[in-house]
């Protein structure tokens, strides 16, 4: 059997059969009914490489199954209509593979999307200094907990805790172990990371304890090659619905902005973050929400 990279787009589409997979989302009977639609609907993208067609074929198959179960005619203009896509997307669960961008791209390729329609046909790329929201952190943690192996879960949770909870990423995070997590005299939790000691944000203490229980010995992020660990681990949760891309920069930005918003003093902020100068804070300061003044005199003057 030829390898995927050796197949033409046409050959790959012809041999694509998701019903062969016992863990699949389509039965043999369903695939027989929707196969003509899938093969026709994919035609505008046949200039892509075979390796790039799979996610679009999966998206079309899932949409086709949805339409078939709802007694819809297997016609491109019906199944790939904005109304059908929106109805299908509403059934998707948070954390599962997100096929919505693929479907909108196909619908646009078939000229089925009005110019006034607001669609999601790409993955937004937030500024690397943009902190994660609380909901995004919760989504990342939830995705980490729902990995196929405990090893993956432990690695992802460690990356999230160290980055967003203590601002420790990349080189500083490589050799951190559970014994580097300790408490200072005031009862606050800290992480020793190379050349500095980072205070753990209170809202991440519980996650820290969970990580320590999962990795009581050895490097907290696991035994994998640490040189590009976050990027590799990001693949495990890539494209999950409602789950943002995992970014070391955004994890650290989450920590830095939390310290700034809490009014942490400059000396503590530099000490806990490992930064050498206040100038390095400029990018993070721009991300912090401005607070309203509580000065009564100023309020009277403005009135």
Secondary structure, DSSP 8 states (H G I E B T S, - for coil): ---GGGS-HHHHHHH--GGG-TTSSS-HHHHHHHHHHHHHHGGGGTTS-HHHHHHHHHHHHHHHHHHHHTT----HHHHTSHHHHHHHHTT--TTSB--HHHHHHHHHHTT-S-TT-----S-----TT----HHHHHHHHHHHHT-SSHHHHHHHHHHHIIIIIH---GGGGTT-BGGGEEE-TTS-EEEEETTEEEE--GGGHHHHHHHHHH-SSSBTT-SS-GGGHHHHHHGGGTTBTT-----HHHHHHHHHHHHHHTT--HHHHHHHHT-S-GGGGHHHHTTS-------HHHHHHH-
